[in-house]
Amino acid sequence: MRQLFHAAAILAVTVPASQSVFAEGEAGILSLRGQGHFYTGLEVSPPADNGAVQIKNQSYVGFQLPAEKKHPYPLILIHGGGGQSSDWFSTPDGRDGWRDYFVAAGFDVYWVDRPGYGRAPANAGYGEMHAGNSQIITFLAASKHWPGDLTNHTDPTILAWLASSPPGPYAGNLAAANGISELLDRVGPAILVTHSAGAESGWWAADMNPGKVAGIIAIEPGASNVTTQMRGGLTFEPALPQDFTPVKDQQDCELQGTEPASQLVNYRDIEVHLVGSELGLIAALPCAVKAFSEAGVDVKYTYLPDLGFTGNGHFMMAETNNGDLAGAIIKLAAAIE
């Protein structure tokens, strides 16, 4: 099935090698052997008397496949909270986004709209709308590299970014993880590249698919403490007790605090990279390294100022130095091979 799927995509959308598609060109000419989209994770209700059905929990998946594939593992891009996959496509001032850099570097790239966002329509059953864009504006304002006027909330570059950040409602991380899991069945093993709140559905999808996730690159990940925020979707051996309470160490990190500690058995063969910026959500990441390591996970932390990238914020994929930052992420992904 996987071979037939790719063959159909190649036949349908092959473009001449000399033709530049998408983009302003900073990432280079994109020559593709295939592109397209499909949906995963959809749940269909039993037909009503008139034959009508309700569909929910679907995730939208788009993909681009470079003419010259240079890396064995495809990248699956999972957007953050309130956003959608277009966060990866381009910057609000019209420059190439990380998707183009990844494709130009020779990666097969898939991107996901989690259910309730972007091209994955919301359903009334998902619940109420969550908070609006005020938190996103706060994250933008922390950056020294945003390509617009952060003192003016009507600046076009801010409005362009917020336009892709509706307030929900969201089907939830389990529904998103199920959709990512189905995608991994089609294209795995793969590398998950998550951003912000999209990390939790990525963590859970990886746990569901031992052997189908080669690595995770979590950009400014939310819900990154395995013993508290996201442990309900992870497989510990031995299982953590229902009344489990984490123990805080001297740095106020929440850990199991027991010897031997329970292990994340489905992460034994997954490389985990946490990436933090100077002005983003870095505070929790050193603690996340401790919690993952305690649970037996091969985890590394890349603090961007250590690579010379200062002044970046939470939405680094849209900032003025996003091309150089894409290069850093590409090196991490290539090293997983």
N, C-alpha and C positions, 0 to 999 in steps of 0.2 A: 504493500500500500504506500509506503514512504517513497519508493522509487517511482511509482506511477504518479504520485502527487508532484514530485519535482519535475518529472518529464513533461507533465501537462503545463506546469508553470513556465518551463524553458521554451516550449513551443509557442506559448501564447504571447510572451512579452520580450523575446530577445530583441536587442537593439544593436545597431552598428557600433563597432568598437570606437569609432571616431566621434560618436554623437555624445554630447554632454547633456545629462538629464538632471533636472532639479537644480537647486543651489546657485549661489553667486560665483562659485569657483574656488573659494579659499582652500577647500579640501582636495582640489584637483578634479580632473575629469572622471565622471562616474560611468563606467562601462559595465552593463548588466547582462547576465544571462537569463535573468528572470525577476519578476516582481508580481505582487498581487496581494490578496487578503482573503481571510476566512474567519469563521467564528468558532470558539470553543466553549465548553462548559454549559451550553444552554440546556435548560430544563423545560420540558413541554408538558402542559397540563393535559389530563384526559379530555377528549372532545366534549363540548356541550351538546345539547340536543340539536342545535343548528350546525354542528360540526366545527364551531369556532374553538380555537385553542389559545392559551396564554403562554408566552415564552418569557422566561426570566433567567437571570444569572449568567447570561452570555457575556463573554469577553471578545472584543474585536482584536484580531491579529493581522498586522500588515507585515510584508517582508520585501527585502531587496537582496538579490544574490549577485555578487560581483562576477564579471566575466572570468576573471582569474582568481579562483579561491586559493588563499595562501595559508589558511589556518584550519585545523581539523575541527574545532568546536565553533558552532554558531554562537552569536550573542543574542540574548533575549532581554530587551530593554523594558523595564517595569517602572512606570512613572510614579510620582509621589502623590500625596494627598491633595485633592482639589484640582489637580492638573489632568493631563491626558498625554497620550503618546506624542502629540505634536510638540511637547516640551523638548524632545530630542531632535526635531526636524530642522529648525533654524532659530536664529536669534530675533528679538523684536525689532532690531534695526537692519534686518535683512541679510545677515551673514550666515554661512553654513553652520548647521548644528552638528552635534556629535554623531548622529546617525550617518551623515555623509562622510565624516572622517573615518568612521569604523568601516563603512563599505569601501572607501578608497584604499584602506589598509588591507583589504582582502578578506574581511570577515563576512560570512553570511549573517545577515542581521534581521531579526524579527522584533516587532514591537507590539505591546499589548495596551489596549484600553481596558482597565479593570471595570467590572460590571457596575454601571451607573455613571460612568464618565465617558466623555468624548463620543466615539462611535458605538459604544456599548450602552444602549438606551436604558434610562432608569425605569424602575417599575414601582408602582404604588406600594407594593409589599415590602419595599426596602426600608420604609420608615420615613421619618421626617428629615427635612433638609438640615444639614449641619451648618456651622458658622460660616460666614462669608469670607471676604478676601483680606480682612484687616491683618491677620497674622502673616499672610504672604507679603503684604506691603512692608511689614516690620522686617521680614527676612531680607527683602530687597534693599531696604534702607541700610542694612549693616554692611553691604558690599562697597568696596572702593573701586570696583570695576564694572558697575552696572552701566550699560550704554545709553543712559538718559539722565534726566533731571529728577533725582529722588526727592527734591524739596517740593516738587510740583506733582501732585497726585493725578493731574490730568495730562501729564506728559505722555505722548503717543506710545513710547516704548513700554511704559508701565501699563497703560490700558491694553496694549496688544498682548502682554503677558497674562493679565488678569482675565482677558476675554476667553482664554482657554482654561480657566480655573473656576468652573461652576461649583456651587456649594453642595452638590449631591442631589438626592440621597444616594448612598453607596450600598451595594448588596452585602458587603462585608468581606473580611479577609479570607474566610473559608471558601466562599464562592469564587473569589479571585484565584485562590490557590488551586482550586479544582480546575479552573480554566487553564492555568499555567501548567498544571500536571498533564492535562490532555495535550497541550502543545509539546511538552517534553516527550510524550509518547510518539509524536510525529517526527520530531527533529533532533531529539537528544541522542547522545549526551551533549550538553550545552553549557555555556557560562551565563549565569543570570547577572545582569547589571541593574541594580535597583537604586531608586532615589527616595530618600525621605520616608514617608509613611508607606510607600510601596514595598519597603523591606520586609514587613511582617508577612505579607502574602508570599513573598519570595522564600523566606525562611521555611514556612510551612510546606510550600510546594517542593522544596528540596528534600524535606524530611519524608514526603510521600513517595519520592522517586530515587531511592538509593541506586547508584549506578548510572543515572541519567543526568546528573549535575556534576560537571567536572570542577566548577568553581563558582564562587559568588563574589562579585565586586559590589559592595554596598556603599553608595555615595551618600554621605551625611545621613546614615540610616536612623530612622525612628524605631521604636520598639526593638532595641538591640540588646536588652538584658535577658539572657536565656532563662534565668531562674525566676523572673517575675513577669514582665510584660507579655511574653509570647510563649511561655512554657506549655500552655494548654494545647498547642498544635505541634509539639515536639515529642520525640520518642526517647525517653531516658531509660537506661537499664543500670541498676534496678530503678523501677518507677519511683518518682518522688511521691511521698505520702500526701494525701489530700489536705492535711493540715500543715503542709510544709511552710515554714517561715524562713526567709533568707537571713543570713548572718552578715552583718556589715563589718568590713575590715577597717584598718586605720585610715584609709582614703575614702571611707564611706561607700565603698563598692558593695553591692548586694551579691553574696556568693552562697554556695551550699555550705561551705565551712566544715565539711566532714571528710574523713579519710577512711576508705577510698570514696571519692565523689562519684555520683551517678554519671554515666557517660551518654553522650548523644551518639548512639550507635549508627544511625543512618548518615552521619556526617564523617565517618571514618576516612572516606576517600575524597572528600570535598575540601578544596582550598578556599578559605574565606579571607577576603581582603576588606578591611574597613578603611574608608577614605574620609578624612576630615579637613575642613578648610579653617583658616585663621579666624574668620568672623561668623562661622556657621554654628552647627550643633555639636561642637567638639567635646563638650563637658562629659558626656556619658561614654564616649568611645573607649578611653583607657580602661574603664570598668568593664565594658563589654568584652574587651580582649581577655581580661582576667576570667570572666564567667565562661566564655567559650573555651579557653585553655583548660580551666578546671574540669570541663566536661569532655576533654579529650579531643578537641577540634584543632586542626592546623589553621591558626588564625594569625594574621599580620595586620598591623596598623600603619597606614601611610598618612602622615601629617603633612599637608601640602607645603607649608613654609619650609619644611626640611628639604624639599626639592627646589626651593627658591620662589615658590608661589605665595606671595603675601597679599593681604587685602581682599582675598576672595570670600564670598559669602555662600549662602545655602544653595542658590541657583547658579552655580558656577558654569553650567553648560550653556548659559546665555550671556555670560559676561564678556568683556572686551578681549580677554586672553583665552577664550574658550578653545581655540585651536591648539595652543600649547598644552592646555590641560587635557585635551583629548589625546594628545601624544602620550601623556603620562598614563592614562587609563589603558591605551593600546599596549603599552609596555607591560602593564600588569597582566592583561589578558593573554598576551603572547607568552608570558613566562609560565602560565598555567599549563601550557602544552608539554 
